Every structure is written in C-alpha cells, then in structure tokens.
Amino acid sequence: MRGKVEGIVVYELIALREFATADQLLMEALGEEAMSAYLARDFDGAAAACDKLLKLRPGDVSASELLARTETLTASGVAENWDGVMVLTDK
C-alpha cells in the first residue's frame, strides 16, 4: 500500500472456502506457492507458479506483478538484507 514503509500482508478474497471451486482452490495454492518461493529467493520457482496461475486465470494482476518482480530480481540480483518488501511510491 502506498505510503507504508514496512511490509504488510495484503489478501485477495477469491471465495468463501465452503463455496470455492476446484479452480479457486488451485489458484489459492499456486498463489501461496509463488509467494513462498519469492520470499525464499527462489525466483525461478515463484515465476513457475505465477505462470501456472496465469494459465488458470489470464490477466491476474497479482500474478503478473509478482512475475515481473521475479524477472527484475533475477536480472539485477538482491541485496543480502533483502526481505521481499517493495516500497510503492505511486497508486
């Protein structure tokens, strides 16, 4: 969220669990897999999970953004103290 200087977790409601479809449950699992890999600096694993998610849900903004971040970080590397937090300056 713009203006925050420390990391916060942001969730996207996909469905209530008792009403979730198989595809929605898969989307949840892939999102968790992608984020866990990203935070573990496994950018290839994060990108692979994002690719699968985008095949299931083309145009998913969160998956597209995380995929772009993995590509940037793979190309530029990360500092030793990198914690996965991105500071946003624009809405």
VENVENHU-V47643 format. One line per field, one symbol per residue. phi: phi as a letter, one per 20 degrees, with the letter a starting at -180 (. if undefined). psi: psi as a letter, one per 30 degrees, with the letter a starting at -180 (. if undefined). A space follows every 50 residues. Layout:
# VENVENHU-V47643
phi = ???
psi = ???
This chain:
# VENVENHU-V47643
phi = .gnedcfcedddfeafgfdfegffffgffffffffffgfemeffffffff gfffffcgnffffffffffffffffencfgefcnfdeedcf
psi = kkfkflkkkklkkelkefgkleeeeeeeeeeeeeeeeefggifeeeeeee eeefeeikgjeeeeeeeeeeeeeeeflllegkgfkkjkfl.
